[in-house]
Amino acid sequence: MHIRNACMGVALGIAAWTPLATGAGTRLICSFETPAEVQRIKTSGARVTRVRQHATEGRYAAQVDFEAASQPSIEIVPESSDFRPYGSLALDVTNPFGDPLSFVVQVEDAAGAKTSAHTALPLRAGESASFAFALNAPPPLQMGMRGEPAIPGFRLLAEDHHPVDLSRIAVIRVYLHEPGKPRTMLLDNLRLAPGVSYDRIVDEYGQFAGEAWPGKLTGAAQFESRKAEEEAELKLHPDLPDRDEYGGWASGPKLQATGFFRAARYQDKWWLVAPNGHLFFSIGIDCVTTREGGTVVEGREGLFAWLPPAQDPLAVHYEQSRSRTPVGLRDIRFNSGRTFNFFAANLQRKYGADWKQKWQEMTLKRLRAWGVNTIGNWSDTSLYGNGRVPYTVTLGIRGEVAEVSSGADYWTRMRDVFDPRFEQAVDESVRAAATARRDDPWVVGYFVDNELAWGNMRNERTRYGLALGALSQDAGSPAKRALVAQLKARYNTVERLNAAWASSVASWEDFAARPYQPTGEFTSGMRQDLAEFMTEFANRYFRTIRDALRKYDPNHLYLGSRFAGYTREEVLAAARYCDVISFNIYRARVNPPEWSVLEGVDKPVVIGEFHMGALDRGMFHPGLVATPDQAARAATYQDYVRSVADHPPFVGCHFFKLNDEPVTGRPMDGENYNIGFTTVTDSIYPELVDAARAVHAEVYARHAGAVK
């Protein structure tokens, strides 16, 4: 009774929300205006009552009180089972209480086939929204993108894309997944609505054509007006106060000047130190480049309202995709073929014939004005040595080298460090860039490789994945031979190995020649042996790269390999050989209790990638950290940077990336995330820029402990 009365009180107060109209293009299933509609609803661990949505207009909604069960639900049987020709199920939902509300909608056909969808972001306290559940829409990866186009006027629920027979729909369910305590929602206007469309969804500027939003470019004349407005702002505020030529702390403590960037401890905090001796906290942006704006157009020309004909000056931005599909992604289509770079085309429209040089000049001004003092990974090498913003050098190990699977192989498998060709591949991959940059004081350091398939700490099989991958190979694998040699040196006889591993190996020769996969629980001896192999693998990897960098460039920092997955063994090896350990941390913030992997590690740490996005400005996917809108995105950015600055080992964080990804997906993996400081039309996100300037202005005092 207490819950019901409280909820009704809140419901009666929601006078500002008017449900979406159910006119043309929709078909009403249930409006909850009559008692009979509510009485037909079946419940399991829930109770449904009919409540007024407005004190004077007599509209009603269904109030659903869910119990604290594992899956409390309601079921609605539609009067008409034929949902054709509609492509989505829509509903209006209000969260009347203080905790965020997430829910699931499920549709089942007469044959028992089911498809489900859930809230991508929970409803905040007192928030109302109209949701759409796209039915039988193709999985977006099959269309070459991660997030699917919006249905205008709705928030899309994240569906599983299981097909159902739309001519024979039997039941609609709404349920909560393990709510933990009683929860309430207000549900109204269950209806059929248009589905996801891929027809001419991109306008001539590379923007979503189906919606309008603040900042959307509506005409070519706006390029010049926005450019003039931003240039005036940058002239008024060209740099943050209290910054030296490198973006270091001008009035802060000054340590020994070595002429190059280095890392040092100062008052129990790790810092980078600029060439002039000033303390330096690396605030970076990745992918400062025009190369990443291309999207595949070949084979899906119908997505675009306009593409330049061959004689158009903008046709120079067609290219042939050279992307390789990541080994961990099998279901993407349209990741190869002819591409068109809408971002570069817009830069040409905005800046003219010498667009690339003018964009670079504008970008360097922006970075200084925003308080960004590092050009991060994957950036255009023509920006190296610019003399205004320090930069990191991006390297990757190339060459013909044997590989080892860790079972967590997304981008690629690990190169086999026991292969004699590995050292040569490292030398050849490092030599040219390191030799060219060794005397440049603006180089912060080298990132070598990215998000390698080290495994992770989720369970024993993922933790020891590299060792298990070596065991699964035959005697032709250098890693397998190295592991067998390690075990022979320790145990001498297979009988002793079998006793320690609870195994039944016939002979060393058989063990080396045949793939081996342990079954059952790991013994303590097996864990120790696998961990020792992992340690030696990681030591060889980081030591070989460290030695090559020192050989060709003894002046600059080795910044590690930007861990995504990792185990304790690899982190300790990185601490042993890298000057700075790097992680890509895609979370809302960095929480020190979650970083037990760094216990006992006395090395500085830099974040190579983080981001957050939203869906309120025409993009289809918010990225790996979703926020409700651009204001929340900006606030989350500030909180993230502050959480990094508050953590003593951390010496910086780099945002991924400068510009939004193409709305129809980048070629290699279909990512189409709202993760830029700028849009496809080279317009800034003002909320994010303002928030970044503010938090960057406080970062030195905050890391020093003077501001909380």
N, C-alpha and C positions, 0 to 999 in steps of 0.2 A: 504493500500500500504506500509506503514512504516513497519508493522509486516512482510509482505511477503518478502520485500527486506532484512530486517535484518536476517530473518530466512534463506534465500537462501545464504546469505553471510556466515553464520555459517555452513550450510550444505556443501558448497563447501570446507570448511576447514577441514572436517572430513576425513582425508586421511588414518588414521591408522586403522580404523575399517573395517574389511572384513566380510560380512555377512556369517553366517554359511552355509556350503555346503548343497545342497538339493538333494544329491545323494541317495545311497542305504538306504532304511529304511524310506524315506520320499516321499511325493508326493506334488508337487507344486500346489497351488491353484491360487496364483496371485503374480507376481514378479514386477508389475508396470513398466515393461520395455517398454510397448507400450502405446500410447495415448488411445487406445480403452479400455484397462484395467481400466484406471483412469476414463474414461467417463461413465463406467457402475456403478460406485460407487454412491449410493444415499446419500444425506446429509440432515441433519436437524440441523440448527444452526452451520454449519461448511462449510469449503471450502477445496477442495482437488486440489492440483497441483502436477505435475510431476517434480522432481528436480534431478539433477545429484548428485550421492553419491561420485564421485571421478572425479577430474578435467580432467583426461587423459584416464580413462578406460571406460567411457561411461555407467557405471551402473546407474540405476535410482531407486528412491524410491518415495513413496507418501508423500508429505508434507501435513499434515492436520492442518488447522488453525481453532480452535474451538472458538466459540463466548462465551461471558460471560452469557450463558443461564443456565437453571436449569439442562439440560441433553443434551448437544450438542453431536451429534453422526454421524457416517457414517455406511452405510449398504452395504455389499458385498454379492451378490447372486452367489454361486459357480456354475461353469459350470456343474460339476457332483455332484449330491446330495448324492451319496453313499460314506460315509467316512470310510466304513469298508475296511480292518481290522485294521485300525490305531486307536490308543488310545489317541491321543492328537492333539490339534491344536496349531501350533507354529507360532511365528512372531518375527521379529527383530524390535526393537524400539530404537530410539535415542531421548534424551531430549536436544534440542539445546540451551535452555535458562537457566537463573540463578536460577529459583525457582524449587524445587522438583516437579516431575510429577508423578501423579497416574492416572490410567485408569482402565476401566472395559471392559471385552470382554464377549459377550453373543452369544450363539448358539441356534437357534430355529429350530425345525423340522417341517415337513409339517403339522403335527396335531396341532401345536401351543405350544407344550411343550418347555420350555426354561431352559437353565442352564447358570449360570453366574460365572465369576471369576474376581478377582481384584488383583492389585499389593499388595503383602504383605509389601513391602518396596518401597517407591517411587524412581524413577530414579533421581539421582543427576544431577546437571548442567553439560551438555556436556557428560553425560554418555550414553553408548549404551549397550544393552543386548539382548540376545535371550530368549524369554519367551515361556513356554509351558502351555497350558490349558488342563489338563487331563480330558478326556471325559468318563463318565460312570465308573470311578474308584470307588471302594467301599469306603465309608467314613472310614478314618483311625481308628476311634474308634471301628468300627466293626472288625478291624484286631488287636485290642488291643493296639493301639498307638494314640497319638495326631497328630503328623506330619507324612505325608506319604513319602515313599521313593522318592528320587530325580529321575528325568529323566536325565541321564547324558548329559551334554552340555547345559542344560537349567536352567533358574530360573522358578520354579513352580509358577503359579498364584494360589491364594487361591480360590478354587471353592466351590460352594454350594452343589455339589454332587447330583443334580437333574438329573435323567436319561432322555435321549432323544433317539429318533430312529435314529441311525447312518446310516441307509440305506436310509433315506429320510430327509436330512438336507436342509432347505429352505433358511436360511439367517445367516450371521455372522455380528454382530454389534460390533463396538468399540466406547465407549463413555466416557465422563468425568462426574463425579457427582458434580454438582454445583461448577464449577471451580472458580467462583468469579470474574474472569477477563479473557480476551482472552489468550488462551494457544496454543502452537504448539507442534506437535510431528512429527517425521519422521518414517514412517512405511514401512517395506520391507519384502519380502519373506514370505508371508502368505502360510503356508504349513501344511500338515498332517505329523505326526511323531509318533514314538512308544509311548505307554502309560506307565503308572505306572506298574512296575512289583514287585511282592512279592516273586518271585522264587529265593531261595538261595541268599538272599540279604545280609546275614551276614556271614563274614568269620570266621575262627577258633579262632580269637582273639576278636570277638564281634564287629568288625568294619564293616561299610558299604562296601560291596564287589564291588560295581558298579563304584567307582571313585577312583582316586589317589589324594593326597593332601600333602602339606608339613607336615612332622611329622607322617605320617601314618606308622605303623609298618608293615614291609614286610617280616620279618623273626625272628625266636626265638633268634638268636644271638644278635639282637639289644637290647634285654632286658639288657644284661650285659653291653654292650657298653654305653647305655644311663644312666644306673645306675652309672657307674664309672665316666662318664662326670659330672653328677649332683652332686655326692659326692665331687668331686674336687672343684666344684663351691661353694658348701655349706661350705667347709673347708676354702676357701678363704674369704667368707663373711658370717660368722655364725650368725651375729646379726646386727640390725641397730645400728648406733651410737647413743649415748645419751639415752640409755635405761637401766633401772634397772632390777633386777632379775624378776620382774613381767611384764616387758614390759611397765612400767610407765616412766614418764619424769624424767630422772636421774638428770639433772641440773636445772630443773624447780623449781618453788616455792614448799616449803614443808609445809604441814599442819600437824595437830595433827595426830600422828600414833596411831591407835586403835588396830592393830593386825588383822583387818578384813577390807574387802572392805566396803566403805560407799559412800554416795553422799553428796556433799557440794557445796555451792555457793562460787565463788572466782572471784572478780572483775567483777560482773554482768554477769558471765557465770556459768552455771552448769557444774560440773565435777564429775567424780568418783574419789575416793581417794583410793590408794592402801594401803595395811596393814601397809606399812612403812611410810605413810604420803605423798608420791609423788603423784602428779596429774596423772590421768589415763583416757585416752580416749579409749573406748573399740572398737577395730578393730577385728571383729570376722569372723569365717567361720563356717557355720552349717554343720551338717551331716558328721562329721569327723568319718567315719565308713566304714567298708567293707560290711555291711549287705545290703546296698541298690543297689547292682549291679545285682540283680536277675531279670529275665524276663521270662514270661511264655513260655514254649516250647511245652507243651502238647497240642495237637490239631492243632498246627501250625508248625510242624517239618519241613515243606517245606521251611520255611523262612531261614533256617540255612544250610550253606554248610557243617558244621561239628558240631556234638555233641558227647561228649565222650561216648564210650560204658561202660558197667557196670564195666568191669575190669580195666578201665583206672584210674590212680591215681587222675585225675582231676574230676572223677565222684562224689567225696565227695561234690562237689559244687552244686549238685542237691538238691532241697528241694521241699516240698509241700507248695504251697502258702496259707497263712493264711489271706490274705488281704480281707478287707470288702469294698464293693463298697460304695463310698460316697452317702448319700441320695440324693444329688443334681445331680447325674450322672446316667442316666438310660440306655444309649445307648452303653455302652462299653461291648465288648465281650473279652474273653480270659484274664480275670483278676483273674482267679483261675485255679488251676491245678499244674502240676509239673513245677518247674522253674529251670533255670540254671544261675549261677552267673559268667558271663564272667570276671568281674572285679576281683573277688577273685581268679579265675583260673589263670588269668594273674599275679597276685601277687605271686601265688605259683610258676609259671614258672620263675618269676623274682628273687624272694628271697629264694626259696628253701623250705625245709620242715618246718622250723620255720618262714614262711612267714609273719604271722600276727604280731609277735613280731618285726621283722625287718622292716615291713611297718610302724608300730607305731613309731619306733625309727626314721625312715626317715621322717615321717610326723611331729614329734615334731621339728626336725631340720629345715624342710621347714618352718614351721609356724614362728619360731624365725627369720629365715633369711629373710622372706618376710615382717616382721614387723607386723604379726598377733599376737595379745596378748590375744585373747579369743577363746577358743573352744566353739562353740555355740550350739544351740539346736539340738536335735536328734542325738547327737554324741555317740560314743561307751563308755559305762560306765567304761570299763577297762582303759580308758584314764583319768578318774577322779583321782585327787590326784597325778598327774604325777610329780609335783614339778618343772615344767619348763614353763608351759603355764597355766594361769588361765582358769577357765571353768565355764559355767553356768549349773545348774542342770535342767533337763527336767522332769516336773511332769504333770500328767493329772488326773482329777477327775474321778474315776471309781465307780461302784456300781449301785445297782438297785434303780433308782430315777425316778420319773415321769418327763415327758418332755413337753416342750411348743414350738410350732412352731412360728417363727418370719416371715415366708414367705420368708426368705433368708437363707434357710437351705441347705448349701452345704455339709460340712463334716458330720454334725449331727445336731439334734435339741438341743435347750437349755435345760439343766437340770432345773427342777422346784425348785427354791430355797426356795419355801414355803412348799415343801414336808419335813416333819420331818426327813426323811431319808437322806436329803442332808447334814446336818451337820455331821452325822456319816460317810457318804461317803467321805467327805473332810478329816475328821480326819484319816480315814484308808488309804486314798491315800497319805497323807503327812507324816505320822508318821515315817515309816521306813527310807525313804531317808533323811529326815530332821534330824533325830536323828543321822544317820551315818555320816553326813557332817557338823554337827554343829560346830566342832572345827577345820575344815580345812581352813587355811587362804587363800588357792588358789581358793576358791569358790567366784565368783563374786556375785551370787544370784540365785534365783529360778524363772524360767518361769513356770507358772501353766496354763495349757490348751493352745489352739492355735486357732486363727481365728474362734472364736465362732460366732454363728448366732444372733448377736445383732440387726441386721437391718442396715439401712444406712440413710443418709440425703437426698436422691434423691427426695422424695416426702412424703406426710403425711402418707400414708399407709406403706411405708417402714420404716419411722422414728418411728412410733408407732407400728411396727409389733409385738413385744412381747406382748404388751397389747391387740392388736387385736387377737393374737393367744390365749391368756387366755380367752377372751370373746367368742371365737368360741368353747370352750369346755363346758362340763356340770358340774354338781355339784360334780362329782367325782374328778375334777381337783383341787389340792391345790391352784394353781395360780388363778383359777376362783373364788374360795371361798374368797381368799384374796382381789381380786379386788372388788367383791360385798360388802365385809365388809367395804372396804375403801369408796365406794360410799354411803353405808347406813350411815356411820358415818358423811359424809359430807352433804347429802341431807335429811336424815331421812325418807322422803316419796318418793314414785315413781313419784308422781305428780311433785315434785320439780326436780327430775332427768329428767323427760320427758321435762320439760320446759327448762332445761339447755342444753339438748342433742337434742332437737327437735325430740324425740323418742316417742314410744307408748307402753312402757313396761306395762304389765298388773299388775304384782306384783313382789315383791322381790323374792318370791319363784319361780315364773316362770322364772324370769331373771337368777337366779342361775342355774336352772335345764336345760334350753334350750341353745343351741349354739346361739350366737347373733353376727350379723355382721352389723355394721352401713352402711347405704346407703346415697348417696348424700354427700354434703360438710360437713366437720367437723365444729361444732360450737366451739366458743372460750372456753366454759365450758368443752366440750369434750376434746379438746386439753390439757387443764390444767389437767384434771383428768388422761388422759392417760400418760402424762409426769410424773405426780406424781407417778403413778404405776411403770413406767419404772425406775424412780429414786430409789424407794424402792427395786425393783428387783435387780438393779445393786449394791446398797448398801449392801444388804444381801449377794450377791455373793462375792464381794471383801472383805467385813468385815469378813465373815466366813473363807475364806482362809487365810487372814492376821492373824486372831487369832490363827489358827492352826499352821501356820509357827512360830509365836512368841512362842507358847507353846513348840514346839519341837526344834526350832532353833532360839534363839533371836539374833544371831550374824550376820546374813546375810540378803541381800537385797531381798525384794519381787519385782520382775521385771514385774509383770502384766501378761496379757493374750494374748499379741501380737495381737492387733486389726487389722483386715482386714476391715470388715464393722463395723461401730460404729455410735452412735448418741451423741449429746452433753450431754445427761443425763448420759450415761455410762462413757464417758471420765471424767466428773466431779466426778463421784463415784470412778473411778480408782485413780484420783488425791487425793481423800480423804483418801484412804486406802493403796495404793501401795507406795513403796519408789521410784520407777521409773515407768513411764508409757511406754508401748511398743506398737509399730505399725509395721506391715509388709507393706512396701511401695514400690510397684513395679512400679516405674516411672523412667524416664531418669535422674531425679535429684529431689531434695527437694527444693521447692520454698516457702519461708516464707508466701507470700500473700495467699497461698492456705490453710494455717493452722489456719484459724480463729477459729476453734474448740478449740484451745489452749489459746484463749484470756482469760485473767484473771486467768490462771492456772499457778501457780508457782511451778512446779515440773520438775525434769529432765526427758528426753525422750530418749529412745534407740530404734533403728530400729532393729527388730528381723530378718527380711528377706528383701533382695533385690537381683536382679541379672540382667544380660543382656547376650544375646547370639547372635550367627551368624550361617550362613549355609555354610561357606566356608571350613569346615574341616570334611565333611562326616556325619554330623548330619542332622536330618530331621525337627527339630523345634527349633527356637531360644529362646523359653521361652516367658515370659510375657513382656519383653522389647527387641525388635529386633534391631540389628545393622547390617550394610552391610557386615562387615568382622571382622577378629580378631583385626586388628589395630583400627578400629572404636570402637569395644567392649572395648578395653583397654582404649581408650580415654574417653569413656563414664563412665567407672568405676572411673577414676580419677575425672571427673567432679562431679559424684555423691558423692564421699567421701568428696570432697571440699565443696560441697553445704551443707552437713551435718555439717562439722566442722565449717562452717561460721554461723550456726544457734545457737544462745546462749543456748536454752534449751537442745539441743541434746548432749548426752554424749557418742555416739558410733553408729556403724552400723555393722550388721553381714550379710555376703554374703551367699546366698543360691545357691550353696553348694560346697563342696570340689571337688567332682568328677562328671563328666557328668552322666546324667541318661542313662539307657540302650537305644540303638538306636531303639529297638523294643518295648520300653515302660516298665515302672514299673508296677507291677501287679495291684495295687489298682485303678489307674485312667488312666493308659496309657501314662503318661507324659514321653516324650523322648527328653528332652531339652538339648541343648548345654549350660550348665550353670555351668561348672566346672572350677576349676583351673587346674585340671588334667583330662586326658582322660580315657577311658576304659582300656587302656594298661599302666596306671600309668605314662604316659608322661605328662610333664607340657605344658601349653600354654605359650610360652615364652613372647609373647607380653603382656599378662595379668600380668604375674609374674613381669616383669620389670616395668610395669606401677604401679602396686601395691606397690612395694618397694619404688618407687620414691614418690608417694603421701603419703604413710604411714610415710616416713621420715619427711615430713613437717607438719603432722597433729597437733602436739602439739603447735608449733608456730602459726599455722593458727587458731586453736580454741582460742588461747590466744589473737588473733588479731594482732600479730606481722608480719604476712605474709598474703598478699592478691594476 
